[in-house]
Amino acid sequence: MSLPTWLNLKIKSPQYGYKPTSRIIPASVPSKLNLSYTQHSECPNNLCPPADQNVAAFVFGDGSNSRLYPLTKRRSESALPIAGNYRLIDAVVSNCINSNIKKIYALTQFNSASLNSHLSRAYSSARIGNEALVDVIAACQGPEGKGWFQGTADAIRRCLWVLEEYPIVDFLVLPGYHLYKMDFQELLKVHCNNRADITVAVLSTRRDKDIELSTFQVNSNNQVISFKDNPEMRVANLDVSQDKFIGMDIYVVNKDAMIKLLTEYHPMANDFRREVVPGAISLGMNVYAHKFSGYWEDMRSIEAYYQANMESIKNTNKAYSLYDKDSPLYTLPRHLPPTQITDAAITDSVIGDGCFLNRCKIRGTVVGMRTRVGDGAIIEDSVIMGSDTYQNSRAEEDMHIPIGIGEGSQIRKTIIDKNVRIGKNVKILNKENVQECNNEANGYIITGGIVVILKGAIIPDGSIL
């Protein structure tokens, strides 16, 4: 269980001029904004970047071909809760902050209400020096009537107006739904030393999971000489030899190269990875690879999301660490009370803030904020996202099944989305080891043997799943 320390950033009210794409701006800006992170340490010195650093990050809130439904039924991938207190987007924004990237643009579109709200409350009002830390750019229909973003390349092309207000030299292009820790300064150093037009981050080792794959073949100088996109193949079945590496969808792109690629060479391209990057290689531009050997999860399936949460419990070098003092994980502080534990047995678990755990047994589980667990409940190897609000006592009396997990219920290998009401003596154990089942009408599905309870679902007393 981790207790956040609050980081105070003094800010001034931002002034924004009209741009062809809308920004999500808080109605009012407080004199201070709190950013929460997992360590009991003072503000790291590297939070204040050098004044001459002219790098802007474009962070995409969602991707294509996601297999995270129904978790993404009402939210984008980047807004998914992770490790009790956080959202996936927090990991990417924290990488930027810890790498001294002082200008971040979050480009959002699909199911973006939850993500926009989180980013605006957590980061958009924060300022480092005279610069806003994060701007949320939501897709909109502008005066040109171009419609919504048609893909990552189209989104960047339509946001090149940022060059008018910020002296950008390089763009950092990042998916907002990956879980990893990377020092982007190392990536930028490689990019600068090679005088590259584009630098792509690649995995230095094989993977044995399903991911959307692209492979880059490099020479002895790590210059990319060919590219192949294999979106539906397994790494185990892919020819990943000594000179071929799996792409991470992370790019550094020189400003001039970006403008030429998007406006001159490929003005109709929509997808950055599938169209712009191979186009740059075919044009003979300087494209280099930066090999990354750390933990990385692309989070593009229910199984990957479940496993990443399970690994957040483990204190190993292979897992994503929530407790790295040199690379803290920032998020929105909710100012919740401490979790209340009453005669409960809890082992190998992560517990979020503001929970009520009453005489229950919890093992190997991520418990999200404001979770209520009744007497005698047993929860194992599960992910509980928690609740958005507390219910008052009168509301609980009016509700036959309150939000939370009822008395005597047993839950194993289950993902429980937010605001779920699980009655008394419910058994969610999947004893028959069903691998795939779509019972969305009754509030749950099963995929890869993992039971997923939909957001706001009601599971009546005595149910057996």
Salt bridges, closest charged atoms under 4 A:
GLU77 OE2 - ARG300 NE 3.12
ASP90 OD1 - HIS118 NE2 2.83
ASP135 OD2 - ARG23 NH2 3.23
ASP135 OD2 - LYS103 NZ 3.33
ASP154 OD1 - ARG157 NH1 3.51
ASP154 OD2 - ARG158 NH1 3.34
GLU164 OE1 - LYS19 NZ 3.40
GLU165 OE2 - ARG23 NH2 2.58
ASP170 OD1 - HIS191 NE2 3.11
ASP210 OD2 - ARG234 NH2 3.57
GLU212 OE1 - ARG273 NH2 3.55
GLU212 OE1 - ARG300 NH1 3.88
ASP229 OD1 - ARG273 NE 3.45
ASP229 OD2 - ARG274 NE 2.75
ASP239 OD2 - LYS244 NZ 3.49
ASP249 OD2 - ARG273 NH1 3.36
ASP271 OD2 - ARG274 NH1 3.76
GLU297 OE1 - ARG207 NH2 3.66
GLU297 OE1 - LYS209 NZ 3.02
ASP375 OD2 - ARG359 NH1 3.92
GLU380 OE2 - ARG363 NH2 3.77
GLU380 OE1 - ARG412 NE 3.23
ASP381 OD2 - ARG363 NH2 3.63
ASP388 OD1 - LYS418 NZ 2.98
ASP417 OD1 - ARG75 NH2 2.86
GLU440 OE2 - LYS73 NZ 2.95
ASP461 OD2 - HIS400 NE2 3.67
